[in-house]
Every structure is written in structure tokens, then in C-alpha cells.
């Protein structure tokens, strides 16, 4: 019976964490919609920075 209670408690804690996560991200989405409607996260990397990373890490490890 103790294993069953531990399993139920674990599921309850997991459910509570998921509910808190949903509330938190819903609030973030609300803030984005009301305060920052046109803000976009940059989903690109500049060509110069990509070349810099390539020369720094990849090209050095190939030699």
C-alpha cells in the first residue's frame, strides 16, 4: 500500500507542477500579446558570426 501512495503522491506533484507551468506560460503569452505585440525573436544567425564560429571551432578541429 505504501508503494501505491508514493505513486499517487508523485503523480499529484507532477500534475501540480504541470498546472503551474501552464499558468506561467499562459501569463507570458498574455504579456506578449498585450505589451509586446510586434516583438519577434531573431531566428537567424548573421553570416559573419557563423563564419567566426566555424573558424574558431570546426576548422580547428578538422586539422
N, C-alpha and C positions, 0 to 999 in steps of 0.2 A: 504494500500500500504506500510506503514511503517513496518508492520509485515513481509511482503514478502521481503523487502530489508534487514531487520535484518536477516532473514533466509538465504538469499543468501550470505550475508557477513559472517555469521557463517560457511556456507559450504566452502566458499573461504578460510577462515582462517584455517579450518580443513584440506582442501586439501593442503595448503601451508605447514602446519606442517607435514603432511604425506610425502610430497615430500622431505622436509629437512631431515626427519628421514630415508627415503630410501637412500638418498645421504650419510648421515653419516654412516649408517651401511654398505653400499657398500664400502666406504673408509676403514672402519675397516677390512672388508673381504679382500680388496686389500692389506692392510698392513700385515695381517696374511699370505696371500699367498706368498708375496714377501720377507718379513723379517723373519717370524717365521713359516716355513712350517711344522716342526715336533712337534710343541708345542701342548700339549694336556692338557685340563683342567682336573684335577683329579675328577672323578665322583664316588669316593668311600670314605668311612669314615673308618679310621683304627678301628680295633676291640677294642683296648684299650680306644680310645676316646669315642666310642659308649657305652662301659661299664661305663665309667666315667659319661657320661650324664645320663645314666639310673639310676645309683646310686644316682646322685645328684638331679634329678628332679622327675622321675617317682616312684622310690621305696619309696621316702619320702612322696609322696602324697598318696600312697596306704595305708600306716599305719594309 
